[in-house]
């Protein structure tokens, strides 16, 4: 049995990383996932395991964080730390599974992938600690096929943020198309002795203004005055007083490359962005299926990457650097039964302005900075139990992941998924556009939100997006 205390100590986990180690330790949040389908017209004479192992050896060598595991998760900053595994056996963290159903060629419901997400997001990284990395790769392929497979990568959120997850697949695809880089396909991989990059708070000072600090304190100590909650705000059911192994549920919604492209053009035409548009679409769909006489407000709380504000961080380096922005949505006056009729492009423009205002701060007044005032991360997290949530929903968009024109292997449909955050928003939506140009929306929610309700909301999102594109076509 491995004595984890004998592993090489790399550095302390930063406060944002410790937020993830705390959630992982408590069983609140297990992992993040990014799934991609890979195809090659000619296939390979090599077994799929040989192809995957050979590629992973290079991916691991290029991304040092993949050698690190967080230890002492029961503690708080600065006592939680990353240690390096000297080597790993890929057979312990790569699983090959046979596809029972054919993956959809175009836009369609992939029930098998949805079931995989449900299963994998319920698995943490606590088993056999010190012998396996804090990530795993699940490979789905039809029997005997070496020219098409789906690679689902799941990782501890302390290792990287969602945007950095795209770097794993970028490197993986690059190596698939350059197999001569490392001819070895041995499953035992030794990790390089490369230092880890600094944590977020060491890369950015995260200054806090007095006004931001005082507003935050006022809401905490005088909630009835400065943090008064509207009775018509929907944030799902209150959190239970105790929480043990909460489950996550998923539903997938894809759009064709044509619809995706037209929606992006439509957003630009209205001086907004895809993220802001989807945020407003989600809110409109929720309002369409919430009682109008009970709820007229929603709050979205969405992550935004801070990578652009970090100095000396290469574009190819995985990191974990985030901020959040919130936006309050109000039910459309003269509310119609149709969600599409209630969608407002002016609201999407205001939403984009909120994103721009957050980014204009360049990391100042980042809520992450407030974690320095939470000496015990576990008490901070459990302190949310028995209370109402702060946010209604979350939209996390990691953008477009393109497949290079050169090379036989191409990446296609992608899915960005994560556990439902039991101390965060009631429902969430992960968004990514893969190499096939199709936008994929992954909806996730916890036990205290009804699946029937979410199914109606997802259906409404589909109707609104397709309706917006059709309306635009009709006006041409």
FINUKOL-608519 format. One record per residue (C-alpha): residue in three letters; x, y, z. Coordinates in Angstrom, 2 decimals, always signed. Layout:
<sites>
keza_x_y_z
ALA_X_Y_Z
...
</sites>
This chain:
<sites>
keza_x_y_z
UNK_+0.00_+0.00_+0.00
UNK_+1.37_+3.41_-0.97
UNK_+2.29_+5.79_+1.83
UNK_+1.15_+9.10_+0.33
UNK_+3.28_+11.04_+2.82
UNK_+6.37_+9.72_+1.05
UNK_+5.33_+11.20_-2.30
UNK_+7.18_+14.28_-3.54
UNK_+5.50_+17.42_-2.23
UNK_+5.11_+19.95_-5.04
UNK_+3.35_+23.01_-3.64
UNK_+0.32_+24.02_-1.56
UNK_-3.04_+24.14_-3.28
UNK_-4.23_+27.71_-3.81
UNK_-7.46_+28.96_-2.31
UNK_-9.46_+28.39_-5.50
UNK_-7.97_+24.90_-5.75
UNK_-8.78_+24.31_-2.07
UNK_-12.40_+25.24_-2.77
UNK_-12.43_+22.22_-5.10
UNK_-10.55_+19.92_-2.72
UNK_-13.04_+20.84_+0.02
UNK_-16.04_+20.00_-2.14
UNK_-14.37_+16.75_-3.26
UNK_-13.59_+15.72_+0.34
UNK_-17.17_+16.40_+1.49
UNK_-18.55_+14.42_-1.46
UNK_-20.33_+17.49_-2.84
UNK_-18.55_+17.67_-6.19
UNK_-16.51_+14.90_-7.78
UNK_-15.21_+16.05_-11.16
UNK_-15.48_+17.88_-14.46
UNK_-15.69_+16.17_-17.84
UNK_-14.89_+16.99_-21.44
UNK_-15.80_+14.39_-24.05
UNK_-14.81_+14.33_-27.72
UNK_-15.40_+11.96_-30.62
UNK_-12.41_+11.19_-32.86
UNK_-12.54_+9.84_-36.40
UNK_-10.03_+8.87_-39.07
UNK_-11.02_+7.87_-42.62
UNK_-8.42_+5.13_-42.82
UNK_-8.32_+3.87_-39.27
UNK_-5.23_+2.10_-38.00
UNK_-3.71_-1.34_-38.09
UNK_-2.79_-0.92_-34.43
UNK_-5.18_-1.93_-31.62
UNK_-7.06_+0.99_-30.09
UNK_-5.33_+0.51_-26.73
UNK_-1.94_+0.93_-28.41
UNK_-3.09_+4.15_-30.11
UNK_-4.50_+5.63_-26.90
UNK_-1.58_+4.68_-24.65
UNK_+0.96_+6.06_-27.12
UNK_-0.89_+9.38_-27.32
UNK_-1.36_+9.69_-23.56
UNK_+2.35_+9.29_-22.88
UNK_+2.99_+12.55_-24.76
UNK_-0.04_+14.35_-23.29
UNK_+1.18_+13.53_-19.78
UNK_+4.70_+14.72_-20.59
UNK_+3.41_+18.08_-21.85
UNK_+1.02_+18.82_-18.97
UNK_+2.76_+18.59_-15.60
UNK_-0.45_+18.98_-13.60
UNK_-1.52_+15.49_-14.74
UNK_+1.17_+14.04_-12.46
UNK_-0.22_+15.82_-9.39
UNK_-2.74_+14.61_-6.83
UNK_-4.18_+16.77_-4.02
UNK_-3.51_+15.42_-0.53
UNK_-4.88_+16.26_+2.94
UNK_-8.18_+17.36_+1.48
UNK_-9.68_+17.30_+4.96
UNK_-7.59_+20.40_+5.69
UNK_-7.77_+23.98_+4.46
UNK_-5.33_+26.42_+2.86
UNK_-2.32_+26.31_+3.11
UNK_-2.21_+22.74_+4.44
UNK_-3.76_+21.03_+1.41
UNK_-1.04_+20.32_-1.13
UNK_-0.20_+18.70_-4.44
UNK_+2.10_+15.69_-4.48
UNK_+3.62_+14.00_-7.50
UNK_+3.05_+10.41_-8.45
UNK_+6.39_+8.96_-9.61
UNK_+4.61_+6.91_-12.26
UNK_+1.24_+5.53_-13.22
UNK_-0.11_+2.45_-14.89
UNK_-2.44_+3.67_-17.60
UNK_-4.47_+0.52_-17.16
UNK_-5.66_+1.91_-13.81
UNK_-6.98_+5.20_-15.20
UNK_-7.98_+4.39_-18.79
UNK_-11.06_+2.26_-19.35
UNK_-12.09_+0.80_-22.70
UNK_-15.76_+0.10_-23.17
UNK_-17.69_-1.26_-26.10
UNK_-20.42_+0.94_-27.48
UNK_-23.79_-0.75_-27.36
UNK_-25.40_+1.78_-29.70
UNK_-24.04_+3.73_-32.63
UNK_-23.12_+7.33_-31.87
UNK_-25.43_+9.78_-33.65
UNK_-23.97_+10.86_-37.01
UNK_-25.74_+14.19_-36.84
UNK_-27.70_+15.91_-34.11
UNK_-29.41_+13.36_-31.94
UNK_-29.83_+12.12_-28.39
UNK_-26.91_+9.96_-27.28
UNK_-28.50_+8.03_-24.45
UNK_-25.41_+5.88_-23.93
UNK_-23.19_+8.92_-23.44
UNK_-25.71_+10.48_-21.08
UNK_-25.67_+7.32_-18.96
UNK_-21.87_+7.38_-18.98
UNK_-21.84_+10.96_-17.69
UNK_-24.26_+10.06_-14.90
UNK_-22.07_+7.14_-13.87
UNK_-18.69_+8.88_-14.09
UNK_-19.72_+12.08_-12.36
UNK_-20.75_+9.96_-9.38
UNK_-17.18_+8.62_-9.04
UNK_-14.57_+10.53_-7.06
UNK_-10.79_+10.10_-6.86
UNK_-10.51_+8.83_-3.28
UNK_-9.99_+5.14_-4.04
UNK_-6.42_+3.81_-4.08
UNK_-5.09_+7.26_-3.27
UNK_-1.44_+7.56_-4.21
UNK_-1.55_+4.92_-6.94
UNK_-3.81_+6.55_-9.53
UNK_-3.96_+10.11_-10.90
UNK_-6.79_+12.54_-10.18
UNK_-8.17_+12.02_-13.67
UNK_-9.34_+9.17_-15.87
UNK_-10.16_+8.56_-19.51
UNK_-13.11_+6.47_-20.66
UNK_-12.90_+5.28_-24.27
UNK_-16.11_+4.21_-26.01
UNK_-15.77_+2.37_-29.31
UNK_-17.69_-0.15_-31.38
UNK_-16.27_-3.65_-31.41
UNK_-13.20_-3.90_-33.64
UNK_-13.29_-0.24_-34.65
UNK_-10.03_+1.70_-34.72
UNK_-11.16_+4.64_-36.85
UNK_-13.86_+6.08_-34.56
UNK_-13.98_+6.37_-30.79
UNK_-15.27_+8.66_-28.07
UNK_-12.80_+9.81_-25.40
UNK_-14.38_+11.09_-22.18
UNK_-11.87_+12.77_-19.88
UNK_-12.88_+13.34_-16.24
UNK_-10.68_+15.31_-13.84
UNK_-10.55_+16.73_-10.34
UNK_-11.49_+20.41_-10.56
UNK_-8.42_+21.38_-8.51
UNK_-6.25_+20.37_-11.47
UNK_-7.75_+22.67_-14.08
UNK_-10.69_+24.83_-15.09
UNK_-13.04_+24.04_-17.96
UNK_-11.15_+26.09_-20.53
UNK_-7.93_+24.25_-19.69
UNK_-9.70_+20.95_-20.29
UNK_-9.72_+21.77_-23.99
UNK_-5.90_+21.69_-23.89
UNK_-6.02_+18.00_-22.97
UNK_-7.96_+17.20_-26.13
UNK_-5.93_+19.64_-28.24
UNK_-2.72_+17.87_-27.25
UNK_-4.30_+14.44_-27.58
UNK_-5.40_+15.18_-31.16
UNK_-2.00_+16.65_-32.06
UNK_-0.28_+13.48_-30.88
UNK_-2.72_+11.20_-32.68
UNK_-1.62_+12.91_-35.87
UNK_+2.10_+12.70_-34.93
UNK_+2.52_+9.14_-33.69
UNK_+6.27_+9.15_-34.31
UNK_+6.88_+11.48_-31.33
UNK_+7.03_+8.57_-28.90
UNK_+7.02_+5.04_-30.34
UNK_+6.56_+3.51_-26.89
UNK_+3.09_+2.28_-26.01
UNK_+3.95_+0.80_-22.61
UNK_+1.15_+1.37_-20.08
UNK_+3.62_+2.30_-17.31
UNK_+4.42_+6.01_-17.56
UNK_+7.02_+7.84_-15.46
UNK_+6.29_+11.47_-14.76
UNK_+8.86_+14.18_-15.52
UNK_+10.33_+16.14_-12.62
UNK_+8.88_+19.41_-13.83
UNK_+7.64_+21.93_-11.24
UNK_+3.97_+22.81_-11.18
UNK_+2.94_+26.27_-12.36
UNK_+1.98_+28.66_-9.54
UNK_-1.61_+28.70_-8.32
UNK_-4.01_+31.43_-9.42
UNK_-3.55_+33.72_-6.43
UNK_+0.22_+33.68_-6.94
UNK_-0.22_+34.67_-10.59
UNK_-2.62_+37.55_-9.91
UNK_-2.85_+39.85_-6.84
UNK_-6.70_+39.78_-6.89
UNK_-7.08_+43.21_-5.27
UNK_-10.33_+44.07_-3.50
UNK_-11.80_+47.57_-3.39
UNK_-13.20_+48.90_-0.13
UNK_-16.64_+49.29_-1.68
UNK_-16.70_+45.64_-2.80
UNK_-15.44_+44.47_+0.60
UNK_-17.95_+46.56_+2.58
UNK_-20.88_+45.48_+0.37
UNK_-19.95_+41.86_+0.95
UNK_-19.68_+42.29_+4.73
UNK_-22.98_+44.18_+4.84
UNK_-24.78_+41.31_+3.13
UNK_-23.26_+38.80_+5.56
UNK_-23.84_+40.65_+8.83
UNK_-27.00_+42.61_+7.90
UNK_-28.79_+40.30_+5.47
UNK_-32.26_+41.63_+6.30
UNK_-31.18_+45.08_+5.08
UNK_-28.41_+44.65_+2.51
UNK_-28.96_+41.05_+1.45
UNK_-32.73_+40.95_+1.45
UNK_-34.01_+38.20_-0.80
UNK_-36.99_+38.77_-3.05
UNK_-39.83_+36.33_-2.29
UNK_-40.41_+36.01_-6.04
UNK_-36.84_+34.83_-6.77
UNK_-36.61_+31.16_-7.82
UNK_-33.48_+29.26_-6.84
UNK_-34.96_+25.80_-6.50
UNK_-35.69_+24.07_-3.22
UNK_-33.65_+25.14_-0.19
UNK_-30.62_+23.02_+0.63
UNK_-31.21_+20.21_+3.12
UNK_-29.78_+20.47_+6.62
UNK_-27.52_+17.49_+5.91
UNK_-26.04_+16.33_+2.62
UNK_-24.54_+12.94_+1.84
UNK_-23.37_+11.82_-1.60
UNK_-25.67_+14.02_-3.69
UNK_-26.38_+12.75_-7.20
UNK_-26.14_+14.60_-10.50
UNK_-28.51_+14.19_-13.43
UNK_-27.92_+15.08_-17.08
UNK_-29.68_+15.84_-20.31
UNK_-27.97_+16.61_-23.62
UNK_-29.07_+18.95_-26.39
UNK_-27.13_+19.40_-29.63
UNK_-27.58_+21.83_-32.49
UNK_-26.45_+21.37_-36.07
UNK_-23.44_+23.27_-37.36
UNK_-25.76_+25.39_-39.49
UNK_-27.97_+26.36_-36.54
UNK_-24.90_+27.01_-34.38
UNK_-23.33_+29.25_-36.98
UNK_-26.53_+31.19_-37.60
UNK_-27.11_+31.73_-33.89
UNK_-23.57_+33.08_-33.51
UNK_-24.12_+35.49_-36.43
UNK_-27.45_+36.51_-34.97
UNK_-25.85_+37.27_-31.61
UNK_-23.17_+39.42_-33.28
UNK_-25.86_+41.23_-35.28
UNK_-27.53_+42.19_-32.00
UNK_-24.24_+43.28_-30.41
UNK_-24.11_+40.46_-27.93
UNK_-22.37_+37.10_-27.53
UNK_-23.32_+33.42_-27.59
UNK_-22.77_+33.16_-23.83
UNK_-25.02_+36.12_-23.06
UNK_-27.62_+34.88_-25.55
UNK_-27.70_+31.39_-24.05
UNK_-27.92_+32.86_-20.56
UNK_-31.04_+34.78_-21.58
UNK_-32.47_+31.79_-23.48
UNK_-32.06_+29.64_-20.35
UNK_-33.79_+32.27_-18.21
UNK_-36.63_+32.64_-20.70
UNK_-37.12_+28.87_-20.80
UNK_-37.17_+28.66_-16.99
UNK_-39.73_+31.45_-16.72
UNK_-41.92_+29.64_-19.27
UNK_-42.27_+26.70_-16.88
UNK_-42.30_+28.46_-13.51
UNK_-45.60_+29.74_-12.05
UNK_-45.94_+33.37_-13.16
UNK_-47.83_+34.30_-9.99
UNK_-45.00_+33.01_-7.77
UNK_-41.72_+33.77_-9.52
UNK_-40.60_+36.75_-11.55
UNK_-36.86_+36.82_-10.85
UNK_-33.91_+34.57_-11.65
UNK_-30.20_+35.02_-10.93
UNK_-27.51_+33.47_-13.09
UNK_-24.03_+33.06_-11.64
UNK_-21.53_+32.19_-14.35
UNK_-17.78_+31.52_-14.45
UNK_-15.44_+33.53_-16.65
UNK_-11.84_+32.68_-17.45
UNK_-9.12_+34.95_-16.06
UNK_-6.35_+33.41_-18.20
UNK_-5.97_+36.56_-20.31
UNK_-4.99_+38.56_-17.21
UNK_-2.21_+36.25_-16.06
UNK_+1.37_+37.14_-16.90
UNK_+3.81_+34.63_-18.37
UNK_+1.19_+31.88_-18.74
UNK_+1.53_+30.17_-22.15
UNK_-1.65_+29.45_-24.07
UNK_-0.75_+25.75_-23.93
UNK_-0.50_+25.61_-20.12
UNK_-3.33_+24.18_-18.04
UNK_-4.37_+26.46_-15.24
UNK_-7.23_+27.13_-12.85
UNK_-8.11_+30.81_-13.01
UNK_-11.71_+31.95_-12.75
UNK_-14.01_+34.71_-11.69
UNK_-17.80_+34.83_-11.64
UNK_-20.37_+37.33_-12.76
UNK_-24.03_+37.45_-11.81
UNK_-27.02_+38.73_-13.70
UNK_-30.59_+39.22_-12.50
UNK_-33.33_+38.30_-14.96
UNK_-36.86_+39.68_-14.61
UNK_-39.94_+38.09_-16.08
UNK_-40.99_+39.83_-19.28
UNK_-43.88_+42.24_-18.74
UNK_-47.01_+41.07_-20.48
UNK_-45.54_+37.56_-20.25
UNK_-46.61_+35.27_-23.09
UNK_-47.05_+31.52_-22.79
UNK_-44.46_+31.05_-25.54
UNK_-40.87_+31.30_-24.37
UNK_-39.80_+32.44_-27.83
UNK_-42.22_+35.39_-27.71
UNK_-40.63_+36.52_-24.44
UNK_-37.02_+36.40_-25.58
UNK_-35.56_+39.90_-25.73
UNK_-32.37_+40.74_-27.63
UNK_-32.05_+43.98_-25.64
UNK_-31.74_+41.85_-22.51
UNK_-29.02_+39.78_-24.16
UNK_-27.14_+43.02_-24.88
UNK_-27.38_+44.03_-21.21
UNK_-26.15_+40.59_-20.24
UNK_-23.12_+41.02_-22.50
UNK_-22.50_+44.42_-20.88
UNK_-22.40_+42.67_-17.49
UNK_-19.79_+40.23_-18.81
UNK_-17.75_+43.11_-20.24
UNK_-17.95_+45.00_-16.94
UNK_-16.58_+41.99_-15.08
UNK_-13.75_+41.48_-17.54
UNK_-12.94_+45.20_-17.48
UNK_-11.99_+44.79_-13.82
UNK_-9.09_+42.57_-14.99
UNK_-9.35_+40.41_-11.89
UNK_-10.16_+43.12_-9.35
UNK_-13.05_+42.46_-6.94
UNK_-13.00_+38.79_-7.86
UNK_-15.19_+36.73_-5.47
UNK_-12.34_+34.17_-5.39
UNK_-10.31_+36.73_-3.42
UNK_-12.86_+36.54_-0.61
UNK_-11.83_+32.94_+0.06
UNK_-8.86_+34.38_+1.99
UNK_-11.41_+35.26_+4.68
UNK_-12.65_+31.66_+4.93
UNK_-9.98_+29.97_+7.11
UNK_-11.89_+26.67_+7.15
UNK_-13.14_+25.79_+3.68
UNK_-15.27_+22.89_+4.91
UNK_-17.14_+25.06_+7.42
UNK_-17.65_+27.62_+4.67
UNK_-19.18_+24.99_+2.38
UNK_-21.35_+23.29_+5.00
UNK_-22.50_+26.72_+6.15
UNK_-24.72_+26.82_+3.05
UNK_-26.76_+23.82_+4.21
UNK_-30.31_+24.41_+5.35
UNK_-30.43_+27.73_+3.48
UNK_-31.77_+29.01_+0.18
UNK_-29.39_+29.01_-2.76
UNK_-27.90_+32.28_-3.95
UNK_-28.30_+31.54_-7.66
UNK_-30.96_+30.07_-9.93
UNK_-28.79_+28.72_-12.72
UNK_-25.34_+28.70_-14.24
UNK_-24.07_+28.82_-17.82
UNK_-20.48_+27.69_-18.36
UNK_-19.34_+28.14_-21.96
UNK_-15.79_+27.01_-22.81
UNK_-16.12_+28.18_-26.41
UNK_-15.16_+26.63_-29.74
UNK_-12.66_+23.77_-29.99
UNK_-11.54_+23.57_-33.60
UNK_-10.13_+20.50_-35.34
UNK_-7.05_+21.38_-37.43
UNK_-7.35_+20.86_-41.18
UNK_-4.12_+18.86_-41.35
UNK_-3.86_+15.30_-40.08
UNK_-5.92_+12.17_-40.62
UNK_-7.53_+12.22_-37.20
UNK_-10.29_+14.78_-36.61
UNK_-12.15_+15.72_-33.45
UNK_-15.88_+16.13_-33.77
UNK_-18.79_+16.39_-31.33
UNK_-17.84_+17.44_-27.82
UNK_-19.70_+17.59_-24.51
UNK_-18.68_+19.72_-21.52
UNK_-20.12_+18.34_-18.30
UNK_-19.69_+18.67_-14.57
UNK_-21.31_+17.63_-11.33
UNK_-24.27_+19.60_-10.13
UNK_-23.00_+21.90_-7.37
UNK_-25.20_+21.24_-4.33
UNK_-24.11_+24.52_-2.72
UNK_-24.32_+26.46_-5.98
UNK_-26.98_+27.17_-8.58
UNK_-30.04_+24.91_-8.78
UNK_-29.43_+23.94_-12.42
UNK_-26.59_+24.41_-14.87
UNK_-25.68_+24.25_-18.52
UNK_-22.26_+23.39_-19.93
UNK_-21.62_+24.61_-23.47
UNK_-18.97_+23.73_-26.02
UNK_-18.77_+23.74_-29.81
UNK_-16.68_+20.88_-31.14
UNK_-14.67_+20.31_-34.28
UNK_-17.82_+19.43_-36.22
UNK_-19.17_+22.94_-35.62
UNK_-22.13_+21.67_-33.58
UNK_-22.94_+23.36_-30.28
UNK_-23.54_+20.91_-27.44
UNK_-25.51_+21.91_-24.36
UNK_-25.22_+19.67_-21.31
UNK_-27.81_+20.36_-18.61
UNK_-27.06_+19.18_-15.08
UNK_-29.02_+19.33_-11.85
UNK_-29.21_+17.74_-8.41
UNK_-31.71_+15.65_-6.50
UNK_-33.92_+18.51_-5.35
UNK_-34.93_+19.60_-8.86
UNK_-37.60_+17.56_-10.68
UNK_-36.48_+15.83_-13.89
UNK_-39.87_+16.46_-15.50
UNK_-39.42_+20.19_-14.95
UNK_-35.92_+20.19_-16.46
UNK_-37.09_+18.17_-19.47
UNK_-39.69_+20.84_-20.19
UNK_-37.09_+23.59_-19.81
UNK_-34.63_+21.82_-22.13
UNK_-37.38_+21.39_-24.70
UNK_-38.16_+25.10_-24.39
UNK_-34.49_+26.02_-24.92
UNK_-34.56_+24.01_-28.15
UNK_-37.75_+25.71_-29.35
UNK_-36.40_+29.19_-28.57
UNK_-33.03_+28.72_-30.29
UNK_-34.49_+27.10_-33.39
UNK_-37.24_+29.72_-33.44
UNK_-34.76_+32.61_-33.30
UNK_-32.82_+31.17_-36.23
UNK_-36.00_+30.54_-38.25
UNK_-37.25_+34.07_-37.58
UNK_-33.97_+35.48_-38.86
UNK_-34.18_+33.34_-42.01
UNK_-37.72_+34.52_-42.64
UNK_-36.68_+38.19_-42.56
UNK_-33.98_+37.76_-45.21
</sites>
